[in-house]
Amino acid sequence: MASDAADPLTPRAQETVAAARELLEEEGLDGFTMRRLARRLGIRAPSIYKHLPDKEALEAAVISAGFAEQAALFQRAVADSDDPLTSIAPAYRDFARHHPHLYRLMTERALHRELLTPGVEERASLALYRATDGDRALARAAWAFAHGMTILELNNRFPHDADLDAAWERGIAALAPS
């Protein structure tokens, strides 16, 4: 059953989403089950469906919260910056390093945009769009670079002596709007 993202979350649904986020952060994607979530909430798993129609809706609500958090982080990062692209990069990297399971949920699967809180993905990308002077192709290239570097770092794919800070600086400098 698909959910309608336009429906605002009830207080109980918000509580469920918060508990789901905690579970995800603690146990990762493999531990992110409705049964474990219900146990955490002290209810039976079918009771969750009174507040969220299905697991996809729950995941979309968690992802929406993640995008909202990113939007706020990126906005703060560029607030008084003369070089917004360089300012967003460490905020993006830090978000993923502090919330690796949420980051993976947000980026490793098909994104069901129709289930997200309306406008939340756009708010999360707005700072990057502005940092690239409104160049959508450049913004996408910068995001692809940041995501590639981030996921490789999270998966421990770089040699132990790799200077990742230097790689980030070089990559972001190469992508800076001219």
PESULRA-V98339 format. One line per field, one symbol per residue. psi: psi as a letter, one per 30 degrees, with the letter a starting at -180 (. if undefined). A space follows every 50 residues. Layout:
psi: ???
//
This chain:
psi: kkljffkkkleeeeeeeeeeeeeeeefaeefileeeeeeefhlkeffeff fkfleeeeeeeeeeeeeeeeeeeeeeefehkfieefeeefeeeeeeefhe eeeeeffflkjiefflkkfeeeeefeeeeefghgjeeeeeeeeeeeeeee eeeeghfklfgkieeeeeeeeeeffkk.
//
